[in-house]
Amino acid sequence: MATTIQSVNSEGGFGVNQTRLVTDTLDLTNINSFELKNSNFGDVNKKEYILRGLNTSVLTYNGISPIELDSNTINFITGNIIGVNPSGTGVYSVKLENVVRCDGSGDVSTLSTLTSIVRDAVPDGQSWSVVPYDTGTPNVFSYSTVRSGTTLTIKWIAQVSIVAVAWA
């Protein structure tokens, strides 16, 4: 029996594998990451991500992968990160603004960091923190979270915006 493979469809918008990506009113939906480019500036792009993690971990966008940066770029990275315990009584919310360089060999280094603590309601006896993760695999950036003083599961969520500029 013949099979019709439909990887792209356009009924009521635009979709891939029957998952709607663009609605008929031109709204984007079901996007894991998003890249914006200006046709006038080919050496600049902006990407948006949602990252997650639990307890002490490196945040990822799919449970496995941190963010990949292109080699030879300077990146302006803004992350809004929140950690919360199961009851919602413990909360740590922070905004990190980083300038990050990724050289030709993929070595990632944080050039500057501005940290704004939005809310620090971590229960007494516990310590939660977030720092840029720029070590390890070449071309990789994320945030490293640490939770100590409790065995409760701390859920971390981050909304991350990256403006990358080619830098040779």
Helices and strands as residue ranges (DSSP letters): E 8-9, E 13-16, E 19-23, E 33-38, E 41-54, E 57-58, E 67-68, E 73-84, E 91-102, E 108-121, E 127-133, E 140-148, E 155-166
